[in-house]
Amino acid sequence: MSIERPVPVPRTAVPLGITDPVESARAELKAALAAIEVKANIPRRASDAVDRAVHDVREKAQRNPGVAAAAVAGIAALVGVAVWGLVRAYTR
C-alpha cells in the first residue's frame, strides 16, 4: 500500500493537469513572473555565486593549507604594493 505524494513543482514551472483555461492562464502568469524575478534578482544571484566561490575556496584550503597560506601571502603582498603605489602617486 503506497501513498501517492504530489510531486513538487518549481516556482517557475506550470503544473500539469490544469484543464480550466482561466486557472491555466493564472498558473502561466505566476510562473512567468517567478521566472522574471529569479532572472532579474541580480544581487541574490551575485550573493549565491560568492557563496559558491567561498565554499570552493574553503574546500581547497582544507585539502592543501600550504598553498592556501602562500596564496593569502601573495594577495596581501599585491594589495600592499598597490596601496603603496597609490599613496606614492598621490603624494607626488
Secondary structure as GFF3:
##gff-version 3
##sequence-region A 1 92
A	DSSP	alpha_helix	21	40	.	.	.	ID=ss1
A	DSSP	alpha_helix	42	63	.	.	.	ID=ss2
A	DSSP	alpha_helix	65	91	.	.	.	ID=ss3
###
